[in-house]
Amino acid sequence: MAKQTVLGRVAQLAKANINSLLDQAEDPQKMLDQLIRDYTENIREAEQAVATTVGNLRLLEEDHKEDVAAAAEWGGKALAASKKADLLRADGNAAEADRFDGLAKVALGRQLQSEREAKDAEPSIAAQSDVVGRLKDGLDSMKIKLTELHSKRDQLVARAKSAEARNRMLDAAGSIDVLDPTSELSRFEEKVRREEARALGREELAASSLDAQFEQLDSLSDTAEVAARLAALKATT
């Protein structure tokens, strides 16, 4: 995958609004799982791209360093050859002086070439450095987002489990009415009250029967008294 493609995806994912994505999702947990997989894969690709880009950058920097060093070295050789030529010319050895001046020119040409190569590499080094910086920033942002994703997923799963447990408890409570223990007490109290009422009824019925018996006895006593008084009246006449 090209570095720019990875860089574009890193930037897009790093700027993603997780809360907005979750609001639009039919199944937030599945979406979070998919986002975690996407982020993990893209982080892996971004890390590979960063490693490749950094490697290329280091090679460019090493080549640039060598070109700068070579330019300095050829400059030193050109100076040494030029001084040698001046000494030879001062001694009257023009031929050798010209040869060393020729060597100085060759060295200066090499110096110029090395300086040009070093200068030509600088834009590439700057561009690669910019890509590395943006990839590293995006990678850091994605890792933060990935941590946030894991946290939100864990929170969502915990809330889902809690809601499921509460619903199970409420379903069970609705079937056995465990949340209202007074309902059983009320039914028991009503049963006791019915038994008490029946006992009161029987007591009243028993009392009524006993009163009737005593009234019957009283009636028999009156009848006997009347008969006795009648007999007494007859005895006096």
C-alpha contacts under 8 A as a table, 3 or more apart, distances in Angstrom:
res1	aa1	res2	aa2	distance
1	M	5	T	6.75
1	M	6	V	6.84
2	A	5	T	5.29
2	A	6	V	6.39
3	K	6	V	5.15
3	K	7	L	5.95
3	K	49	A	5.93
3	K	53	T	7.84
4	Q	7	L	4.81
4	Q	8	G	6.02
5	T	8	G	5.12
5	T	9	R	6.29
6	V	9	R	5.15
6	V	10	V	5.98
6	V	42	N	7.71
6	V	45	E	7.11
6	V	46	A	6.18
6	V	49	A	7.29
7	L	10	V	5.06
7	L	11	A	6.13
7	L	46	A	7.44
7	L	131	V	7.98
7	L	134	R	7.66
7	L	135	L	6.09
7	L	138	G	7.82
8	G	11	A	5.19
8	G	12	Q	6.15
9	R	12	Q	5.00
9	R	13	L	6.02
9	R	42	N	7.70
10	V	13	L	5.27
10	V	14	A	5.86
10	V	42	N	7.08
10	V	43	I	7.85
10	V	46	A	7.13
10	V	135	L	7.39
10	V	138	G	5.66
10	V	139	L	6.84
10	V	142	M	7.20
11	A	14	A	5.12
11	A	15	K	6.24
11	A	138	G	5.83
12	Q	15	K	5.37
12	Q	16	A	6.28
13	L	16	A	5.02
13	L	39	Y	7.56
13	L	142	M	6.87
14	A	138	G	6.06
14	A	139	L	7.86
14	A	141	S	5.48
14	A	142	M	5.05
14	A	145	K	6.97
17	N	20	S	5.41
17	N	21	L	6.34
18	I	21	L	5.08
18	I	22	L	6.17
18	I	149	L	7.81
19	N	22	L	5.08
19	N	23	D	6.20
20	S	23	D	5.12
20	S	24	Q	6.53
21	L	24	Q	5.32
21	L	25	A	6.36
22	L	25	A	5.07
22	L	28	P	5.44
22	L	31	M	7.33
22	L	32	L	7.79
23	D	28	P	7.79
25	A	28	P	5.34
25	A	31	M	6.71
27	D	30	K	5.53
27	D	31	M	6.30
28	P	31	M	4.99
28	P	32	L	6.02
29	Q	32	L	5.07
29	Q	33	D	6.22
29	Q	153	R	6.46
29	Q	156	L	6.91
29	Q	157	V	7.28
30	K	33	D	5.06
30	K	34	Q	6.20
31	M	34	Q	5.03
31	M	35	L	6.03
32	L	35	L	4.94
32	L	36	I	6.03
32	L	149	L	6.66
32	L	153	R	6.16
33	D	36	I	5.13
33	D	37	R	6.32
33	D	153	R	7.53
34	Q	37	R	5.07
34	Q	38	D	6.14
35	L	38	D	4.94
35	L	39	Y	5.91
35	L	149	L	7.68
36	I	39	Y	5.13
36	I	40	T	5.94
36	I	146	L	6.48
36	I	149	L	6.54
36	I	150	H	7.26
37	R	40	T	5.15
37	R	41	E	6.14
38	D	41	E	5.20
38	D	42	N	6.01
39	Y	42	N	5.05
39	Y	43	I	5.85
39	Y	142	M	7.02
39	Y	146	L	6.45
40	T	43	I	5.15
40	T	44	R	6.24
40	T	146	L	7.47
41	E	44	R	5.10
41	E	45	E	6.29
42	N	45	E	4.93
42	N	46	A	5.88
43	I	46	A	4.91
43	I	47	E	5.97
43	I	139	L	6.47
43	I	142	M	6.96
43	I	143	K	7.40
44	R	47	E	5.15
44	R	48	Q	6.33
45	E	48	Q	5.09
45	E	49	A	6.14
46	A	49	A	4.90
46	A	50	V	5.98
46	A	135	L	7.02
46	A	139	L	6.63
47	E	50	V	5.03
47	E	51	A	6.08
47	E	139	L	7.42
48	Q	51	A	5.06
48	Q	52	T	6.13
49	A	52	T	5.08
49	A	53	T	5.93
50	V	53	T	5.06
50	V	54	V	5.83
50	V	132	V	6.12
50	V	135	L	6.32
50	V	136	K	7.01
51	A	54	V	5.17
51	A	55	G	6.02
52	T	55	G	5.05
52	T	56	N	6.22
53	T	56	N	5.11
53	T	57	L	6.02
53	T	128	Q	6.86
53	T	131	V	7.70
53	T	132	V	6.37
54	V	57	L	4.91
54	V	58	R	6.08
54	V	128	Q	7.85
54	V	129	S	7.99
54	V	132	V	6.45
55	G	58	R	5.16
55	G	59	L	6.34
56	N	59	L	5.10
56	N	60	L	6.24
56	N	128	Q	7.98
57	L	60	L	5.07
57	L	61	E	6.08
57	L	125	I	6.24
57	L	128	Q	5.95
57	L	129	S	6.89
58	R	61	E	4.96
58	R	62	E	6.00
59	L	62	E	5.02
59	L	63	D	6.11
60	L	63	D	5.09
60	L	64	H	6.04
60	L	121	A	7.05
60	L	124	S	7.87
60	L	125	I	6.35
61	E	64	H	4.97
61	E	65	K	6.02
61	E	125	I	6.81
62	E	65	K	5.00
62	E	66	E	6.16
63	D	66	E	5.02
63	D	67	D	6.11
63	D	118	A	7.80
64	H	67	D	5.00
64	H	68	V	6.14
64	H	117	E	7.59
64	H	118	A	4.99
64	H	121	A	6.53
64	H	122	E	7.67
65	K	68	V	5.15
65	K	69	A	6.11
65	K	118	A	7.71
66	E	69	A	5.00
66	E	70	A	5.91
67	D	70	A	4.95
67	D	71	A	6.04
67	D	114	S	5.00
67	D	115	E	6.55
67	D	117	E	6.63
67	D	118	A	5.37
68	V	71	A	5.12
68	V	72	A	6.31
68	V	114	S	6.70
68	V	115	E	6.35
68	V	118	A	6.18
69	A	72	A	5.12
69	A	73	E	6.11
70	A	73	E	4.90
70	A	74	W	6.00
70	A	111	Q	6.93
70	A	114	S	6.24
71	A	74	W	5.21
71	A	75	G	6.00
71	A	110	R	7.15
71	A	111	Q	4.27
71	A	112	L	6.97
71	A	113	Q	7.79
71	A	114	S	5.09
71	A	115	E	5.71
72	A	75	G	4.99
72	A	76	G	6.23
72	A	111	Q	7.05
73	E	76	G	5.07
73	E	77	K	6.30
73	E	111	Q	7.70
74	W	77	K	4.95
74	W	78	A	6.02
74	W	107	A	5.12
74	W	108	L	6.41
74	W	110	R	6.25
74	W	111	Q	4.98
75	G	78	A	5.06
75	G	79	L	6.23
75	G	107	A	6.66
75	G	108	L	6.12
75	G	111	Q	5.79
76	G	79	L	5.15
76	G	80	A	6.21
77	K	80	A	5.06
77	K	81	A	6.09
77	K	104	A	6.93
77	K	107	A	6.20
78	A	81	A	5.19
78	A	82	S	6.06
78	A	103	L	7.05
78	A	104	A	4.04
78	A	105	K	6.77
78	A	106	V	7.66
78	A	107	A	4.94
78	A	108	L	5.70
79	L	82	S	5.09
79	L	83	K	6.19
79	L	104	A	6.78
80	A	83	K	5.23
80	A	84	K	6.19
80	A	104	A	7.67
81	A	84	K	5.03
81	A	85	A	6.13
81	A	100	F	5.22
81	A	101	D	6.31
81	A	103	L	6.26
81	A	104	A	5.01
82	S	85	A	5.05
82	S	86	D	6.28
82	S	100	F	6.42
82	S	101	D	5.45
82	S	104	A	5.56
83	K	86	D	5.03
83	K	87	L	6.28
84	K	87	L	5.15
84	K	88	L	6.21
84	K	97	A	7.16
84	K	100	F	6.59
85	A	88	L	5.10
85	A	89	R	6.01
85	A	96	E	7.00
85	A	97	A	3.98
85	A	98	D	6.62
85	A	99	R	7.56
85	A	100	F	5.07
85	A	101	D	5.65
86	D	89	R	5.10
86	D	90	A	6.05
86	D	97	A	6.56
87	L	90	A	5.03
87	L	91	D	6.31
87	L	97	A	7.63
88	L	91	D	5.02
88	L	92	G	6.34
88	L	93	N	5.11
88	L	94	A	6.67
88	L	96	E	6.54
88	L	97	A	5.08
89	R	92	G	4.97
89	R	93	N	5.17
89	R	94	A	5.02
89	R	96	E	7.78
89	R	97	A	5.25
90	A	93	N	7.41
93	N	96	E	5.73
93	N	97	A	6.12
94	A	97	A	4.82
94	A	98	D	6.03
95	A	98	D	5.19
95	A	99	R	6.36
96	E	99	R	4.95
96	E	100	F	6.28
97	A	100	F	5.27
97	A	101	D	6.16
98	D	101	D	4.94
98	D	102	G	6.07
99	R	102	G	4.96
99	R	103	L	6.35
100	F	103	L	4.86
100	F	104	A	6.13
101	D	104	A	4.91
101	D	105	K	6.27
102	G	105	K	5.08
102	G	106	V	6.33
103	L	106	V	5.01
103	L	107	A	6.14
104	A	107	A	5.05
104	A	108	L	6.07
105	K	108	L	4.97
105	K	109	G	6.11
106	V	109	G	5.01
106	V	110	R	6.30
107	A	110	R	5.04
107	A	111	Q	6.07
108	L	111	Q	4.83
108	L	112	L	6.08
109	G	112	L	5.06
109	G	113	Q	6.23
110	R	113	Q	5.04
110	R	114	S	6.15
111	Q	114	S	5.19
111	Q	115	E	6.14
112	L	115	E	5.12
112	L	116	R	6.11
113	Q	116	R	5.07
113	Q	117	E	6.19
114	S	117	E	5.12
114	S	118	A	6.12
115	E	118	A	5.07
115	E	119	K	6.12
116	R	119	K	5.08
116	R	120	D	6.03
117	E	120	D	5.08
117	E	121	A	6.22
118	A	121	A	5.29
118	A	122	E	6.61
119	K	122	E	5.36
119	K	123	P	7.92
120	D	123	P	6.68
120	D	124	S	7.80
121	A	124	S	5.40
121	A	125	I	6.19
122	E	125	I	4.99
122	E	126	A	6.12
123	P	126	A	5.04
123	P	127	A	6.07
124	S	127	A	5.03
124	S	128	Q	5.99
125	I	128	Q	5.14
125	I	129	S	5.97
126	A	129	S	5.03
126	A	130	D	6.18
127	A	130	D	5.10
127	A	131	V	6.30
128	Q	131	V	5.05
128	Q	132	V	6.09
129	S	132	V	5.06
129	S	133	G	6.11
130	D	133	G	5.08
130	D	134	R	6.19
131	V	134	R	5.20
131	V	135	L	5.98
132	V	135	L	5.11
132	V	136	K	6.02
133	G	136	K	5.19
133	G	137	D	6.14
134	R	137	D	5.05
134	R	138	G	5.97
135	L	138	G	5.06
135	L	139	L	5.85
136	K	139	L	4.94
136	K	140	D	6.08
137	D	140	D	5.16
137	D	141	S	6.24
138	G	141	S	5.02
138	G	142	M	6.06
139	L	142	M	5.04
139	L	143	K	6.19
140	D	143	K	5.17
140	D	144	I	6.33
141	S	144	I	5.10
141	S	145	K	6.14
142	M	145	K	4.84
142	M	146	L	5.95
143	K	146	L	4.92
143	K	147	T	6.26
144	I	147	T	5.16
144	I	148	E	6.27
145	K	148	E	4.88
145	K	149	L	6.03
146	L	149	L	4.91
146	L	150	H	6.22
147	T	150	H	5.19
147	T	151	S	6.22
148	E	151	S	5.04
148	E	152	K	6.10
149	L	152	K	5.14
149	L	153	R	5.99
150	H	153	R	5.11
150	H	154	D	6.11
151	S	154	D	5.18
151	S	155	Q	6.16
152	K	155	Q	5.01
152	K	156	L	5.98
153	R	156	L	5.02
153	R	157	V	6.05
154	D	157	V	5.17
154	D	158	A	6.07
155	Q	158	A	5.12
155	Q	159	R	6.10
156	L	159	R	5.10
156	L	160	A	6.04
157	V	160	A	5.02
157	V	161	K	6.11
158	A	161	K	5.16
158	A	162	S	6.08
159	R	162	S	5.00
159	R	163	A	6.03
160	A	163	A	5.12
160	A	164	E	6.06
161	K	164	E	5.02
161	K	165	A	6.09
162	S	165	A	5.11
162	S	166	R	6.14
163	A	166	R	5.07
163	A	167	N	6.10
164	E	167	N	5.12
164	E	168	R	6.18
165	A	168	R	5.10
165	A	169	M	6.17
166	R	169	M	5.04
166	R	170	L	6.11
167	N	170	L	5.01
167	N	171	D	5.99
168	R	171	D	5.05
168	R	172	A	6.14
169	M	172	A	5.12
169	M	173	A	6.01
170	L	173	A	4.85
170	L	174	G	6.01
171	D	174	G	5.12
171	D	175	S	6.48
172	A	175	S	5.26
172	A	176	I	6.30
172	A	177	D	7.76
172	A	178	V	7.92
173	A	176	I	5.40
173	A	177	D	4.85
173	A	178	V	5.09
173	A	179	L	5.86
174	G	177	D	5.26
174	G	178	V	7.67
177	D	180	D	5.72
177	D	181	P	7.29
177	D	183	S	7.90
178	V	181	P	5.97
180	D	183	S	5.83
181	P	184	E	5.81
181	P	185	L	6.86
182	T	185	L	4.81
182	T	186	S	5.85
183	S	186	S	5.05
183	S	187	R	6.33
184	E	187	R	5.16
184	E	188	F	6.22
185	L	188	F	5.01
185	L	189	E	5.95
186	S	189	E	4.98
186	S	190	E	6.09
187	R	190	E	5.12
187	R	191	K	6.32
188	F	191	K	5.08
188	F	192	V	6.31
189	E	192	V	5.05
189	E	193	R	6.15
190	E	193	R	5.05
190	E	194	R	6.25
191	K	194	R	5.14
191	K	195	E	6.32
192	V	195	E	5.05
192	V	196	E	6.09
193	R	196	E	4.94
193	R	197	A	6.03
194	R	197	A	5.02
194	R	198	R	6.16
195	E	198	R	5.08
195	E	199	A	6.18
196	E	199	A	5.04
196	E	200	L	6.18
197	A	200	L	5.05
197	A	201	G	6.16
198	R	201	G	5.00
198	R	202	R	6.19
199	A	202	R	5.12
199	A	203	E	6.10
200	L	203	E	4.99
200	L	204	E	6.15
201	G	204	E	5.14
201	G	205	L	6.08
202	R	205	L	4.94
202	R	206	A	5.98
203	E	206	A	5.04
203	E	207	A	6.06
204	E	207	A	4.99
204	E	208	S	6.10
205	L	208	S	5.13
205	L	209	S	6.32
206	A	209	S	5.20
206	A	210	L	6.31
207	A	210	L	5.16
207	A	211	D	6.24
208	S	211	D	5.23
208	S	212	A	6.27
209	S	212	A	5.13
209	S	213	Q	6.38
210	L	213	Q	5.10
210	L	214	F	6.33
211	D	214	F	5.09
211	D	215	E	6.06
212	A	215	E	5.00
212	A	216	Q	6.13
213	Q	216	Q	5.01
213	Q	217	L	6.31
214	F	217	L	5.01
214	F	218	D	6.17
215	E	218	D	4.95
215	E	219	S	6.17
216	Q	219	S	5.02
216	Q	220	L	6.31
217	L	220	L	5.10
217	L	221	S	6.25
218	D	221	S	5.10
218	D	222	D	6.36
219	S	222	D	5.19
219	S	223	T	6.35
220	L	223	T	5.13
220	L	224	A	6.32
221	S	224	A	5.19
221	S	225	E	6.22
222	D	225	E	5.06
222	D	226	V	6.18
223	T	226	V	5.19
223	T	227	A	6.28
224	A	227	A	5.11
224	A	228	A	6.18
225	E	228	A	5.08
225	E	229	R	6.24
226	V	229	R	5.23
226	V	230	L	6.19
227	A	230	L	5.13
227	A	231	A	6.29
228	A	231	A	5.18
228	A	232	A	6.33
229	R	232	A	4.99
229	R	233	L	6.27
230	L	233	L	5.17
230	L	234	K	6.39
231	A	234	K	5.19
231	A	235	A	6.31
232	A	235	A	5.12
232	A	236	T	6.65
233	L	236	T	5.46
233	L	237	T	6.82
234	K	237	T	5.45
